[in-house]
Amino acid sequence: MRTFVFALAAIVPASCVIGQAGAADRLPDFDIARNCHEEVAGGINSIAACSKDETDAKNELAKGWSKFSASNKKACVGESTTGGEQSYVELLTCLEMSTGGHFSKGQQ
């Protein structure tokens, strides 16, 4: 019984780490419509302009997602979802800043 408890104690944290690593391998699924409605409510942008910006950023991220390190992805996903907002534009900006802007120039 004690062996089972120790084995379980080792497996649970390892599965959490594996889950986090896997999450960094996939581009997050943000709700563009919700984000843009919140942004428009704040008087910042029009829904059409916001949706275009977010979609363009998502497409750019999808093309080069694998080029970023897991630690940069994790940090930037956390930053781009702070306060409940989920922005591909903010995620792209964060990742570009973390790599010195090389991603946008195709040099990553």
Biopython code that builds the backbone (N, CA, C, O; Angstrom):
import numpy as np
from Bio.PDB.StructureBuilder import StructureBuilder

atoms = [
    (1, "MET", "N", (0.826, -1.193, 0.000)),
    (1, "MET", "CA", (0.000, 0.000, 0.000)),
    (1, "MET", "C", (0.869, 1.256, 0.000)),
    (1, "MET", "O", (0.586, 2.218, -0.714)),
    (2, "ARG", "N", (1.934, 1.236, 0.810)),
    (2, "ARG", "CA", (2.789, 2.413, 0.880)),
    (2, "ARG", "C", (3.462, 2.656, -0.475)),
    (2, "ARG", "O", (3.622, 3.809, -0.876)),
    (3, "THR", "N", (3.851, 1.612, -1.175)),
    (3, "THR", "CA", (4.457, 1.731, -2.498)),
    (3, "THR", "C", (3.486, 2.390, -3.468)),
    (3, "THR", "O", (3.888, 3.224, -4.279)),
    (4, "PHE", "N", (2.209, 2.022, -3.390)),
    (4, "PHE", "CA", (1.201, 2.615, -4.255)),
    (4, "PHE", "C", (1.077, 4.113, -4.007)),
    (4, "PHE", "O", (0.979, 4.890, -4.957)),
    (5, "VAL", "N", (1.079, 4.524, -2.753)),
    (5, "VAL", "CA", (0.967, 5.942, -2.401)),
    (5, "VAL", "C", (2.156, 6.720, -2.949)),
    (5, "VAL", "O", (1.990, 7.802, -3.513)),
    (6, "PHE", "N", (3.361, 6.165, -2.781)),
    (6, "PHE", "CA", (4.552, 6.840, -3.304)),
    (6, "PHE", "C", (4.527, 6.915, -4.831)),
    (6, "PHE", "O", (4.908, 7.933, -5.409)),
    (7, "ALA", "N", (4.083, 5.855, -5.476)),
    (7, "ALA", "CA", (3.988, 5.857, -6.934)),
    (7, "ALA", "C", (2.985, 6.894, -7.404)),
    (7, "ALA", "O", (3.231, 7.620, -8.367)),
    (8, "LEU", "N", (1.859, 6.958, -6.722)),
    (8, "LEU", "CA", (0.832, 7.943, -7.069)),
    (8, "LEU", "C", (1.346, 9.361, -6.847)),
    (8, "LEU", "O", (1.066, 10.258, -7.642)),
    (9, "ALA", "N", (2.094, 9.561, -5.772)),
    (9, "ALA", "CA", (2.655, 10.883, -5.478)),
    (9, "ALA", "C", (3.627, 11.333, -6.566)),
    (9, "ALA", "O", (3.778, 12.532, -6.796)),
    (10, "ALA", "N", (4.282, 10.398, -7.232)),
    (10, "ALA", "CA", (5.211, 10.739, -8.312)),
    (10, "ALA", "C", (4.492, 10.931, -9.640)),
    (10, "ALA", "O", (4.912, 11.752, -10.455)),
    (11, "ILE", "N", (3.421, 10.190, -9.867)),
    (11, "ILE", "CA", (2.714, 10.236, -11.143)),
    (11, "ILE", "C", (1.893, 11.511, -11.302)),
    (11, "ILE", "O", (1.900, 12.110, -12.377)),
    (12, "VAL", "N", (1.191, 11.936, -10.267)),
    (12, "VAL", "CA", (0.306, 13.094, -10.373)),
    (12, "VAL", "C", (1.061, 14.360, -10.761)),
    (12, "VAL", "O", (0.660, 15.016, -11.722)),
    (13, "PRO", "N", (2.147, 14.743, -10.055)),
    (13, "PRO", "CA", (2.878, 15.946, -10.495)),
    (13, "PRO", "C", (3.457, 15.800, -11.893)),
    (13, "PRO", "O", (3.479, 16.771, -12.650)),
    (14, "ALA", "N", (3.924, 14.614, -12.254)),
    (14, "ALA", "CA", (4.489, 14.410, -13.595)),
    (14, "ALA", "C", (3.427, 14.607, -14.659)),
    (14, "ALA", "O", (3.712, 15.181, -15.709)),
    (15, "SER", "N", (2.211, 14.145, -14.415)),
    (15, "SER", "CA", (1.153, 14.319, -15.412)),
    (15, "SER", "C", (0.775, 15.785, -15.565)),
    (15, "SER", "O", (0.402, 16.216, -16.656)),
    (16, "CYS", "N", (0.864, 16.552, -14.493)),
    (16, "CYS", "CA", (0.584, 17.987, -14.585)),
    (16, "CYS", "C", (1.628, 18.690, -15.442)),
    (16, "CYS", "O", (1.292, 19.557, -16.248)),
    (17, "VAL", "N", (2.892, 18.319, -15.269)),
    (17, "VAL", "CA", (3.965, 18.915, -16.066)),
    (17, "VAL", "C", (3.801, 18.547, -17.531)),
    (17, "VAL", "O", (3.981, 19.392, -18.408)),
    (18, "ILE", "N", (3.465, 17.303, -17.799)),
    (18, "ILE", "CA", (3.250, 16.873, -19.182)),
    (18, "ILE", "C", (2.086, 17.634, -19.791)),
    (18, "ILE", "O", (2.160, 18.036, -20.952)),
    (19, "GLY", "N", (1.014, 17.841, -19.040)),
    (19, "GLY", "CA", (-0.144, 18.589, -19.532)),
    (19, "GLY", "C", (0.205, 20.030, -19.853)),
    (19, "GLY", "O", (-0.260, 20.575, -20.854)),
    (20, "GLN", "N", (1.027, 20.658, -19.004)),
    (20, "GLN", "CA", (1.435, 22.032, -19.254)),
    (20, "GLN", "C", (2.331, 22.123, -20.479)),
    (20, "GLN", "O", (2.222, 23.062, -21.268)),
    (21, "ALA", "N", (3.208, 21.157, -20.635)),
    (21, "ALA", "CA", (4.097, 21.162, -21.803)),
    (21, "ALA", "C", (3.278, 20.989, -23.070)),
    (21, "ALA", "O", (3.551, 21.652, -24.070)),
    (22, "GLY", "N", (2.284, 20.117, -23.051)),
    (22, "GLY", "CA", (1.434, 19.908, -24.209)),
    (22, "GLY", "C", (0.641, 21.153, -24.554)),
    (22, "GLY", "O", (0.440, 21.456, -25.730)),
    (23, "ALA", "N", (0.188, 21.879, -23.536)),
    (23, "ALA", "CA", (-0.582, 23.097, -23.780)),
    (23, "ALA", "C", (0.261, 24.144, -24.491)),
    (23, "ALA", "O", (-0.252, 24.903, -25.314)),
    (24, "ALA", "N", (1.545, 24.189, -24.181)),
    (24, "ALA", "CA", (2.425, 25.158, -24.835)),
    (24, "ALA", "C", (2.675, 24.793, -26.289)),
    (24, "ALA", "O", (3.092, 25.641, -27.079)),
    (25, "ASP", "N", (2.425, 23.544, -26.648)),
    (25, "ASP", "CA", (2.640, 23.103, -28.020)),
    (25, "ASP", "C", (1.512, 23.512, -28.953)),
    (25, "ASP", "O", (1.670, 23.461, -30.173)),
    (26, "ARG", "N", (0.381, 23.916, -28.399)),
    (26, "ARG", "CA", (-0.783, 24.283, -29.212)),
    (26, "ARG", "C", (-1.097, 25.768, -29.052)),
    (26, "ARG", "O", (-1.014, 26.321, -27.956)),
    (27, "LEU", "N", (-1.453, 26.388, -30.146)),
    (27, "LEU", "CA", (-1.911, 27.767, -30.110)),
    (27, "LEU", "C", (-3.206, 27.811, -29.311)),
    (27, "LEU", "O", (-4.111, 27.020, -29.578)),
    (28, "PRO", "N", (-3.321, 28.716, -28.333)),
    (28, "PRO", "CA", (-4.551, 28.753, -27.539)),
    (28, "PRO", "C", (-5.756, 29.133, -28.390)),
    (28, "PRO", "O", (-5.623, 29.791, -29.421)),
    (29, "ASP", "N", (-6.917, 28.714, -27.947)),
    (29, "ASP", "CA", (-8.163, 28.986, -28.654)),
    (29, "ASP", "C", (-8.889, 30.129, -27.955)),
    (29, "ASP", "O", (-9.670, 29.905, -27.030)),
    (30, "PHE", "N", (-8.627, 31.356, -28.405)),
    (30, "PHE", "CA", (-9.251, 32.533, -27.820)),
    (30, "PHE", "C", (-10.565, 32.828, -28.533)),
    (30, "PHE", "O", (-10.723, 32.511, -29.712)),
    (31, "ASP", "N", (-11.491, 33.425, -27.825)),
    (31, "ASP", "CA", (-12.790, 33.818, -28.380)),
    (31, "ASP", "C", (-12.657, 35.243, -28.931)),
    (31, "ASP", "O", (-12.804, 36.219, -28.196)),
    (32, "ILE", "N", (-12.382, 35.346, -30.216)),
    (32, "ILE", "CA", (-12.149, 36.645, -30.855)),
    (32, "ILE", "C", (-13.380, 37.536, -30.741)),
    (32, "ILE", "O", (-13.263, 38.724, -30.441)),
    (33, "ALA", "N", (-14.547, 36.973, -30.976)),
    (33, "ALA", "CA", (-15.774, 37.779, -30.924)),
    (33, "ALA", "C", (-15.976, 38.387, -29.535)),
    (33, "ALA", "O", (-16.291, 39.571, -29.411)),
    (34, "ARG", "N", (-15.795, 37.578, -28.497)),
    (34, "ARG", "CA", (-15.972, 38.081, -27.131)),
    (34, "ARG", "C", (-14.955, 39.158, -26.811)),
    (34, "ARG", "O", (-15.298, 40.193, -26.241)),
    (35, "ASN", "N", (-13.701, 38.919, -27.178)),
    (35, "ASN", "CA", (-12.656, 39.895, -26.924)),
    (35, "ASN", "C", (-12.966, 41.218, -27.634)),
    (35, "ASN", "O", (-12.800, 42.292, -27.054)),
    (36, "CYS", "N", (-13.411, 41.137, -28.875)),
    (36, "CYS", "CA", (-13.686, 42.352, -29.640)),
    (36, "CYS", "C", (-14.915, 43.090, -29.104)),
    (36, "CYS", "O", (-14.931, 44.321, -29.095)),
    (37, "HIS", "N", (-15.932, 42.372, -28.664)),
    (37, "HIS", "CA", (-17.105, 43.033, -28.071)),
    (37, "HIS", "C", (-16.700, 43.795, -26.812)),
    (37, "HIS", "O", (-17.174, 44.907, -26.582)),
    (38, "GLU", "N", (-15.820, 43.201, -25.989)),
    (38, "GLU", "CA", (-15.344, 43.877, -24.787)),
    (38, "GLU", "C", (-14.499, 45.091, -25.145)),
    (38, "GLU", "O", (-14.590, 46.131, -24.493)),
    (39, "GLU", "N", (-13.683, 44.959, -26.172)),
    (39, "GLU", "CA", (-12.831, 46.071, -26.584)),
    (39, "GLU", "C", (-13.670, 47.225, -27.133)),
    (39, "GLU", "O", (-13.406, 48.389, -26.831)),
    (40, "VAL", "N", (-14.678, 46.898, -27.937)),
    (40, "VAL", "CA", (-15.556, 47.927, -28.507)),
    (40, "VAL", "C", (-16.344, 48.618, -27.401)),
    (40, "VAL", "O", (-16.569, 49.827, -27.454)),
    (41, "ALA", "N", (-16.762, 47.852, -26.404)),
    (41, "ALA", "CA", (-17.490, 48.435, -25.275)),
    (41, "ALA", "C", (-16.626, 49.460, -24.553)),
    (41, "ALA", "O", (-17.140, 50.418, -23.976)),
    (42, "GLY", "N", (-15.322, 49.258, -24.587)),
    (42, "GLY", "CA", (-14.397, 50.206, -23.985)),
    (42, "GLY", "C", (-14.101, 51.391, -24.891)),
    (42, "GLY", "O", (-13.338, 52.281, -24.515)),
    (43, "GLY", "N", (-14.695, 51.413, -26.081)),
    (43, "GLY", "CA", (-14.530, 52.539, -27.003)),
    (43, "GLY", "C", (-13.192, 52.570, -27.705)),
    (43, "GLY", "O", (-12.780, 53.624, -28.190)),
    (44, "ILE", "N", (-12.500, 51.448, -27.775)),
    (44, "ILE", "CA", (-11.153, 51.431, -28.335)),
    (44, "ILE", "C", (-11.144, 51.232, -29.843)),
    (44, "ILE", "O", (-10.291, 51.797, -30.528)),
    (45, "ASN", "N", (-12.070, 50.444, -30.378)),
    (45, "ASN", "CA", (-11.958, 49.993, -31.752)),
    (45, "ASN", "C", (-13.344, 49.635, -32.283)),
    (45, "ASN", "O", (-14.298, 49.559, -31.508)),
    (46, "SER", "N", (-13.470, 49.416, -33.582)),
    (46, "SER", "CA", (-14.708, 48.870, -34.127)),
    (46, "SER", "C", (-14.598, 47.350, -34.126)),
    (46, "SER", "O", (-13.490, 46.814, -34.132)),
    (47, "ILE", "N", (-15.722, 46.654, -34.118)),
    (47, "ILE", "CA", (-15.704, 45.189, -34.107)),
    (47, "ILE", "C", (-15.004, 44.651, -35.346)),
    (47, "ILE", "O", (-14.223, 43.703, -35.255)),
    (48, "ALA", "N", (-15.277, 45.247, -36.506)),
    (48, "ALA", "CA", (-14.663, 44.765, -37.744)),
    (48, "ALA", "C", (-13.143, 44.921, -37.704)),
    (48, "ALA", "O", (-12.417, 43.999, -38.078)),
    (49, "ALA", "N", (-12.661, 46.070, -37.257)),
    (49, "ALA", "CA", (-11.215, 46.304, -37.192)),
    (49, "ALA", "C", (-10.561, 45.393, -36.160)),
    (49, "ALA", "O", (-9.489, 44.838, -36.401)),
    (50, "CYS", "N", (-11.206, 45.244, -35.020)),
    (50, "CYS", "CA", (-10.679, 44.379, -33.976)),
    (50, "CYS", "C", (-10.623, 42.928, -34.459)),
    (50, "CYS", "O", (-9.614, 42.249, -34.274)),
    (51, "SER", "N", (-11.696, 42.461, -35.071)),
    (51, "SER", "CA", (-11.745, 41.081, -35.559)),
    (51, "SER", "C", (-10.659, 40.828, -36.598)),
    (51, "SER", "O", (-10.028, 39.770, -36.597)),
    (52, "LYS", "N", (-10.441, 41.795, -37.483)),
    (52, "LYS", "CA", (-9.390, 41.650, -38.494)),
    (52, "LYS", "C", (-8.019, 41.585, -37.841)),
    (52, "LYS", "O", (-7.204, 40.730, -38.185)),
    (53, "ASP", "N", (-7.762, 42.487, -36.900)),
    (53, "ASP", "CA", (-6.468, 42.492, -36.215)),
    (53, "ASP", "C", (-6.225, 41.172, -35.481)),
    (53, "ASP", "O", (-5.142, 40.595, -35.574)),
    (54, "GLU", "N", (-7.238, 40.701, -34.753)),
    (54, "GLU", "CA", (-7.102, 39.457, -33.988)),
    (54, "GLU", "C", (-6.914, 38.258, -34.923)),
    (54, "GLU", "O", (-6.080, 37.392, -34.659)),
    (55, "THR", "N", (-7.680, 38.207, -36.004)),
    (55, "THR", "CA", (-7.567, 37.094, -36.955)),
    (55, "THR", "C", (-6.211, 37.110, -37.643)),
    (55, "THR", "O", (-5.591, 36.059, -37.807)),
    (56, "ASP", "N", (-5.742, 38.281, -38.048)),
    (56, "ASP", "CA", (-4.420, 38.387, -38.664)),
    (56, "ASP", "C", (-3.329, 37.918, -37.703)),
    (56, "ASP", "O", (-2.412, 37.201, -38.102)),
    (57, "ALA", "N", (-3.432, 38.327, -36.434)),
    (57, "ALA", "CA", (-2.444, 37.922, -35.432)),
    (57, "ALA", "C", (-2.505, 36.409, -35.202)),
    (57, "ALA", "O", (-1.466, 35.759, -35.084)),
    (58, "LYS", "N", (-3.713, 35.847, -35.138)),
    (58, "LYS", "CA", (-3.862, 34.403, -34.950)),
    (58, "LYS", "C", (-3.224, 33.648, -36.110)),
    (58, "LYS", "O", (-2.516, 32.665, -35.895)),
    (59, "ASN", "N", (-3.469, 34.099, -37.334)),
    (59, "ASN", "CA", (-2.895, 33.440, -38.509)),
    (59, "ASN", "C", (-1.371, 33.514, -38.504)),
    (59, "ASN", "O", (-0.698, 32.545, -38.855)),
    (60, "GLU", "N", (-0.833, 34.655, -38.110)),
    (60, "GLU", "CA", (0.622, 34.832, -38.031)),
    (60, "GLU", "C", (1.206, 33.894, -36.968)),
    (60, "GLU", "O", (2.242, 33.266, -37.185)),
    (61, "LEU", "N", (0.534, 33.810, -35.831)),
    (61, "LEU", "CA", (0.984, 32.907, -34.773)),
    (61, "LEU", "C", (0.926, 31.449, -35.213)),
    (61, "LEU", "O", (1.832, 30.668, -34.922)),
    (62, "ALA", "N", (-0.135, 31.092, -35.908)),
    (62, "ALA", "CA", (-0.302, 29.700, -36.355)),
    (62, "ALA", "C", (0.838, 29.286, -37.285)),
    (62, "ALA", "O", (1.274, 28.135, -37.266)),
    (63, "LYS", "N", (1.315, 30.224, -38.094)),
    (63, "LYS", "CA", (2.399, 29.917, -39.031)),
    (63, "LYS", "C", (3.719, 29.632, -38.323)),
    (63, "LYS", "O", (4.513, 28.820, -38.797)),
    (64, "GLY", "N", (3.956, 30.286, -37.205)),
    (64, "GLY", "CA", (5.263, 30.154, -36.572)),
    (64, "GLY", "C", (5.246, 29.715, -35.119)),
    (64, "GLY", "O", (6.251, 29.860, -34.422)),
    (65, "TRP", "N", (4.123, 29.180, -34.648)),
    (65, "TRP", "CA", (3.982, 28.819, -33.228)),
    (65, "TRP", "C", (5.107, 27.891, -32.760)),
    (65, "TRP", "O", (5.621, 28.057, -31.653)),
    (66, "SER", "N", (5.482, 26.945, -33.567)),
    (66, "SER", "CA", (6.490, 25.955, -33.160)),
    (66, "SER", "C", (7.886, 26.564, -33.010)),
    (66, "SER", "O", (8.771, 25.929, -32.437)),
    (67, "LYS", "N", (8.092, 27.758, -33.505)),
    (67, "LYS", "CA", (9.410, 28.382, -33.449)),
    (67, "LYS", "C", (9.712, 29.018, -32.095)),
    (67, "LYS", "O", (10.862, 29.349, -31.807)),
    (68, "PHE", "N", (8.689, 29.188, -31.268)),
    (68, "PHE", "CA", (8.889, 29.828, -29.970)),
    (68, "PHE", "C", (9.169, 28.789, -28.903)),
    (68, "PHE", "O", (8.683, 27.661, -28.979)),
    (69, "SER", "N", (9.952, 29.171, -27.913)),
    (69, "SER", "CA", (10.258, 28.257, -26.816)),
    (69, "SER", "C", (9.011, 28.070, -25.942)),
    (69, "SER", "O", (8.151, 28.948, -25.863)),
    (70, "ALA", "N", (8.939, 26.922, -25.299)),
    (70, "ALA", "CA", (7.803, 26.620, -24.416)),
    (70, "ALA", "C", (7.701, 27.643, -23.293)),
    (70, "ALA", "O", (6.597, 28.030, -22.910)),
    (71, "SER", "N", (8.827, 28.082, -22.767)),
    (71, "SER", "CA", (8.783, 29.045, -21.660)),
    (71, "SER", "C", (8.251, 30.401, -22.127)),
    (71, "SER", "O", (7.490, 31.043, -21.404)),
    (72, "ASN", "N", (8.641, 30.844, -23.323)),
    (72, "ASN", "CA", (8.106, 32.105, -23.846)),
    (72, "ASN", "C", (6.614, 31.993, -24.122)),
    (72, "ASN", "O", (5.852, 32.914, -23.828)),
    (73, "LYS", "N", (6.197, 30.860, -24.687)),
    (73, "LYS", "CA", (4.772, 30.658, -24.959)),
    (73, "LYS", "C", (3.967, 30.697, -23.671)),
    (73, "LYS", "O", (2.939, 31.369, -23.590)),
    (74, "LYS", "N", (4.438, 29.979, -22.674)),
    (74, "LYS", "CA", (3.714, 29.913, -21.405)),
    (74, "LYS", "C", (3.606, 31.301, -20.776)),
    (74, "LYS", "O", (2.529, 31.699, -20.331)),
    (75, "ALA", "N", (4.707, 32.029, -20.739)),
    (75, "ALA", "CA", (4.702, 33.370, -20.147)),
    (75, "ALA", "C", (3.792, 34.312, -20.919)),
    (75, "ALA", "O", (3.029, 35.069, -20.319)),
    (76, "CYS", "N", (3.867, 34.271, -22.238)),
    (76, "CYS", "CA", (3.084, 35.200, -23.052)),
    (76, "CYS", "C", (1.600, 34.847, -23.090)),
    (76, "CYS", "O", (0.756, 35.741, -23.148)),
    (77, "VAL", "N", (1.271, 33.554, -23.058)),
    (77, "VAL", "CA", (-0.140, 33.176, -22.983)),
    (77, "VAL", "C", (-0.713, 33.685, -21.667)),
    (77, "VAL", "O", (-1.827, 34.208, -21.632)),
    (78, "GLY", "N", (0.045, 33.530, -20.588)),
    (78, "GLY", "CA", (-0.406, 34.044, -19.295)),
    (78, "GLY", "C", (-0.609, 35.547, -19.324)),
    (78, "GLY", "O", (-1.595, 36.062, -18.796)),
    (79, "GLU", "N", (0.334, 36.252, -19.947)),
    (79, "GLU", "CA", (0.238, 37.711, -20.023)),
    (79, "GLU", "C", (-0.927, 38.152, -20.904)),
    (79, "GLU", "O", (-1.603, 39.132, -20.592)),
    (80, "SER", "N", (-1.164, 37.441, -21.991)),
    (80, "SER", "CA", (-2.210, 37.863, -22.937)),
    (80, "SER", "C", (-3.607, 37.468, -22.478)),
    (80, "SER", "O", (-4.591, 37.811, -23.134)),
    (81, "THR", "N", (-3.709, 36.754, -21.362)),
    (81, "THR", "CA", (-5.025, 36.386, -20.830)),
    (81, "THR", "C", (-5.283, 37.014, -19.465)),
    (81, "THR", "O", (-6.261, 36.665, -18.804)),
    (82, "THR", "N", (-4.438, 37.917, -19.039)),
    (82, "THR", "CA", (-4.593, 38.570, -17.742)),
    (82, "THR", "C", (-5.882, 39.379, -17.711)),
    (82, "THR", "O", (-6.211, 40.090, -18.660)),
    (83, "GLY", "N", (-6.592, 39.258, -16.623)),
    (83, "GLY", "CA", (-7.830, 40.018, -16.460)),
    (83, "GLY", "C", (-8.999, 39.451, -17.246)),
    (83, "GLY", "O", (-10.018, 40.124, -17.399)),
    (84, "GLY", "N", (-8.876, 38.241, -17.742)),
    (84, "GLY", "CA", (-9.975, 37.615, -18.470)),
    (84, "GLY", "C", (-9.990, 37.907, -19.960)),
    (84, "GLY", "O", (-10.703, 37.243, -20.713)),
    (85, "GLU", "N", (-9.217, 38.886, -20.393)),
    (85, "GLU", "CA", (-9.144, 39.172, -21.825)),
    (85, "GLU", "C", (-8.282, 38.107, -22.488)),
    (85, "GLU", "O", (-7.393, 37.534, -21.858)),
    (86, "GLN", "N", (-8.550, 37.849, -23.756)),
    (86, "GLN", "CA", (-7.765, 36.883, -24.519)),
    (86, "GLN", "C", (-7.485, 37.499, -25.879)),
    (86, "GLN", "O", (-8.369, 37.581, -26.732)),
    (87, "SER", "N", (-6.253, 37.929, -26.070)),
    (87, "SER", "CA", (-5.921, 38.654, -27.283)),
    (87, "SER", "C", (-4.747, 38.032, -28.028)),
    (87, "SER", "O", (-3.646, 37.900, -27.492)),
    (88, "TYR", "N", (-5.010, 37.652, -29.285)),
    (88, "TYR", "CA", (-3.932, 37.157, -30.140)),
    (88, "TYR", "C", (-2.952, 38.275, -30.467)),
    (88, "TYR", "O", (-1.758, 38.021, -30.626)),
    (89, "VAL", "N", (-3.437, 39.506, -30.569)),
    (89, "VAL", "CA", (-2.560, 40.639, -30.855)),
    (89, "VAL", "C", (-1.563, 40.808, -29.707)),
    (89, "VAL", "O", (-0.368, 40.990, -29.939)),
    (90, "GLU", "N", (-2.062, 40.747, -28.470)),
    (90, "GLU", "CA", (-1.170, 40.869, -27.320)),
    (90, "GLU", "C", (-0.214, 39.686, -27.229)),
    (90, "GLU", "O", (0.954, 39.859, -26.881)),
    (91, "LEU", "N", (-0.697, 38.493, -27.538)),
    (91, "LEU", "CA", (0.155, 37.302, -27.520)),
    (91, "LEU", "C", (1.269, 37.424, -28.551)),
    (91, "LEU", "O", (2.428, 37.143, -28.247)),
    (92, "LEU", "N", (0.933, 37.837, -29.754)),
    (92, "LEU", "CA", (1.934, 38.013, -30.811)),
    (92, "LEU", "C", (2.951, 39.074, -30.411)),
    (92, "LEU", "O", (4.155, 38.882, -30.586)),
    (93, "THR", "N", (2.475, 40.184, -29.879)),
    (93, "THR", "CA", (3.367, 41.267, -29.458)),
    (93, "THR", "C", (4.332, 40.785, -28.380)),
    (93, "THR", "O", (5.529, 41.064, -28.440)),
    (94, "CYS", "N", (3.807, 40.063, -27.398)),
    (94, "CYS", "CA", (4.648, 39.537, -26.323)),
    (94, "CYS", "C", (5.714, 38.606, -26.871)),
    (94, "CYS", "O", (6.883, 38.717, -26.503)),
    (95, "LEU", "N", (5.323, 37.689, -27.746)),
    (95, "LEU", "CA", (6.294, 36.742, -28.303)),
    (95, "LEU", "C", (7.324, 37.440, -29.177)),
    (95, "LEU", "O", (8.500, 37.075, -29.160)),
    (96, "GLU", "N", (6.900, 38.431, -29.935)),
    (96, "GLU", "CA", (7.854, 39.186, -30.751)),
    (96, "GLU", "C", (8.858, 39.913, -29.863)),
    (96, "GLU", "O", (10.053, 39.942, -30.158)),
    (97, "MET", "N", (8.366, 40.500, -28.771)),
    (97, "MET", "CA", (9.258, 41.212, -27.854)),
    (97, "MET", "C", (10.219, 40.236, -27.166)),
    (97, "MET", "O", (11.376, 40.577, -26.920)),
    (98, "SER", "N", (9.746, 39.034, -26.858)),
    (98, "SER", "CA", (10.595, 38.058, -26.174)),
    (98, "SER", "C", (11.690, 37.509, -27.082)),
    (98, "SER", "O", (12.681, 36.961, -26.600)),
    (99, "THR", "N", (11.516, 37.653, -28.389)),
    (99, "THR", "CA", (12.523, 37.167, -29.335)),
    (99, "THR", "C", (13.215, 38.309, -30.072)),
    (99, "THR", "O", (13.927, 38.076, -31.049)),
    (100, "GLY", "N", (13.015, 39.515, -29.618)),
    (100, "GLY", "CA", (13.646, 40.652, -30.261)),
    (100, "GLY", "C", (13.003, 41.040, -31.579)),
    (100, "GLY", "O", (13.633, 41.694, -32.410)),
    (101, "GLY", "N", (11.739, 40.637, -31.781)),
    (101, "GLY", "CA", (11.016, 41.011, -32.989)),
    (101, "GLY", "C", (11.334, 40.173, -34.204)),
    (101, "GLY", "O", (10.866, 40.481, -35.300)),
    (102, "HIS", "N", (12.119, 39.120, -34.042)),
    (102, "HIS", "CA", (12.531, 38.318, -35.191)),
    (102, "HIS", "C", (11.380, 37.566, -35.849)),
    (102, "HIS", "O", (11.407, 37.332, -37.057)),
    (103, "PHE", "N", (10.388, 37.191, -35.083)),
    (103, "PHE", "CA", (9.291, 36.390, -35.626)),
    (103, "PHE", "C", (8.577, 37.109, -36.760)),
    (103, "PHE", "O", (8.301, 36.512, -37.801)),
    (104, "SER", "N", (8.280, 38.382, -36.564)),
    (104, "SER", "CA", (7.523, 39.118, -37.580)),
    (104, "SER", "C", (8.318, 39.285, -38.874)),
    (104, "SER", "O", (7.746, 39.546, -39.932)),
    (105, "LYS", "N", (9.619, 39.136, -38.785)),
    (105, "LYS", "CA", (10.462, 39.290, -39.967)),
    (105, "LYS", "C", (10.822, 37.943, -40.571)),
    (105, "LYS", "O", (11.563, 37.878, -41.551)),
    (106, "GLY", "N", (10.298, 36.857, -39.986)),
    (106, "GLY", "CA", (10.578, 35.529, -40.513)),
    (106, "GLY", "C", (11.974, 35.027, -40.212)),
    (106, "GLY", "O", (12.461, 34.110, -40.873)),
    (107, "GLN", "N", (12.627, 35.618, -39.217)),
    (107, "GLN", "CA", (13.994, 35.229, -38.897)),
    (107, "GLN", "C", (14.083, 34.331, -37.687)),
    (107, "GLN", "O", (15.188, 33.947, -37.303)),
    (108, "GLN", "N", (12.987, 33.983, -37.077)),
    (108, "GLN", "CA", (12.988, 33.182, -35.848)),
    (108, "GLN", "C", (13.622, 31.838, -36.073)),
    (108, "GLN", "O", (13.708, 31.032, -35.146)),
]
sb = StructureBuilder()
sb.init_structure("model")
sb.init_model(0)
sb.init_chain("A")
sb.init_seg("    ")
for serial, (resi, resn, name, xyz) in enumerate(atoms, 1):
    if name == "N":
        sb.init_residue(resn, " ", resi, " ")
    sb.init_atom(name, np.array(xyz, "f"), 0.0, 1.0, " ", f" {name:<3s}", serial, name[0])
structure = sb.get_structure()
